[in-house]
Amino acid sequence: MFYGAVVWDPWLIVSQIVCLQCLYYLTLGILLSILVGARVSRMSLVYFFDFSTLTASTVTGWLAIAGFLLSSVAGAGYILFLIERAKKCLDFSATLYIIHLFVCIMYGGWPSSLTWWIVNLTGLVLMALLGEWLCIRRELREIPITRLRSNV
């Protein structure tokens, strides 16, 4: 797609949001099953959506926090390949975390834990800034131009 052309394509935007959200939760699930799954007897959606599991007072809580932060780093990589534009990184990162907030509210109520807010805001900032940095690096790469000689 030519970047100079402004095209309003809501289906593309919605599909990018859905893909980014699914990849984020898939990565979070894999990381939580590796990090937290070894310490608990049974994994459930509580570790995804309940604010009380993100606590700094237990080792399991620290591992869950690490899983969330590592997922945001992976999300920056997903933004690089799905979104491809530095100026859209903050928009898509904020959308992902707003959707996550709504799902958490539906699952366990309003997140009243300060740790939950710190972890998710840090993840949002990490995903947006790292995604922007990666996209800018890609946008500023030199375009290789090969010289074609005609053998006439």
QUIFENZI-V76753 format. One record per backbone hydrogen bond with DSSP energy under -0.5 kcal/mol. NH is the residue of the N-H (numbers start at 1). CO is the residue of the C=O. Records with the same first field share a line. If there is no record, write none. Layout:
# QUIFENZI-V76753
NH = CO / CO
This chain:
# QUIFENZI-V76753
5 = 2
7 = 5
9 = 7
13 = 9
14 = 10
15 = 11
16 = 12
17 = 13
18 = 14
19 = 15
20 = 16
21 = 17
22 = 18
23 = 19
24 = 20
25 = 21
26 = 22
27 = 23
28 = 24
29 = 25
30 = 26
31 = 27
32 = 28
33 = 29
34 = 30
35 = 31
36 = 32
37 = 32
39 = 36
40 = 36
47 = 44
48 = 45
49 = 45
50 = 46
51 = 49
53 = 50
54 = 51
55 = 53
62 = 58
63 = 59
64 = 60
65 = 61
66 = 62
67 = 63
68 = 64
69 = 65
70 = 66
71 = 67
72 = 68
73 = 69
74 = 70
75 = 71
76 = 72
77 = 73
78 = 74
79 = 75
80 = 76
81 = 77
82 = 78
83 = 79
84 = 79
88 = 85
89 = 86
92 = 88
93 = 89
94 = 90
95 = 91
96 = 92
97 = 93
98 = 94
99 = 95
100 = 96
101 = 97
102 = 98
103 = 99
104 = 100
105 = 101
106 = 102
107 = 103
108 = 104
109 = 105
112 = 110
117 = 113
118 = 114
119 = 115
120 = 116
121 = 117
122 = 118
123 = 119
124 = 120
125 = 121
126 = 122
127 = 123
128 = 124
129 = 125
130 = 126
131 = 127
132 = 128
133 = 129
134 = 130
135 = 131
136 = 132
137 = 133
138 = 134
139 = 135
140 = 136
141 = 138
144 = 142
146 = 144
148 = 146
149 = 147
151 = 149
152 = 150
